[in-house]
Amino acid sequence: MQITRQADYALRAIHYLAQIEPNKRAATSQIAQEKQIPPSFLAKIISQLSIAGLIYTSRGARGGVSLARSPAEITILEVVEAIDGPISLNECTFSPNACPFKGDCTLHDVWAETQSALVNKLGSTNFADFKSTKKVNIH
């Protein structure tokens, strides 16, 4: 399984915002430059993250982007699912009736256990876990 480039960029953007001081906003141009995200791609990502309730956006001279909750309250899983939708390693873990073998599949338990472990890990890892001592300077 590989997350999409869009989810990777979303994770980078949230990570950046988690490094700034609370109640401060960052310009999307600054996020794009610092995290090496194409600006046009970032605009779409920012919109999706805002709809998911993970960030606040404001326009104008004093506008910018900020986290909607503290870094400790935002998990990797939330960000990935806001962009890519629910994590599913195999169609049968998302829709068990889709499998022609249904209850007789020897691999289903492996897929289900692996997906559960992945979802649990991503859901228990938040952005406060990645706080660094280096503060991001807002221009």
BELNOR-V168799 format. One record per backbone hydrogen bond with DSSP energy under -1.0 kcal/mol. NH is the residue of the N-H (numbers start at 1). CO is the residue of the C=O. If there is no record, write none. Layout:
# BELNOR-V168799
NH:CO / NH:CO
This chain:
# BELNOR-V168799
8:4 / 9:5 / 10:6 / 11:7 / 12:8 / 13:9 / 14:10 / 15:11 / 16:12 / 17:13 / 18:14 / 19:16 / 24:21 / 26:65 / 31:27 / 32:28 / 33:29 / 34:30 / 35:31 / 37:32 / 42:38 / 43:39 / 45:41 / 46:42 / 47:43 / 48:44 / 49:45 / 50:46 / 51:47 / 52:48 / 53:50 / 54:49 / 56:66 / 58:64 / 63:60 / 64:58 / 65:26 / 66:56 / 68:54 / 73:70 / 74:71 / 76:125 / 77:122 / 79:75 / 80:76 / 81:77 / 82:78 / 83:79 / 84:80 / 85:81 / 93:90 / 95:91 / 98:95 / 99:96 / 104:101 / 111:107 / 112:108 / 113:109 / 114:110 / 115:111 / 116:112 / 117:113 / 118:114 / 119:115 / 120:116 / 121:117 / 122:118 / 123:119 / 124:120 / 127:71 / 127:74 / 129:126 / 131:128 / 136:19
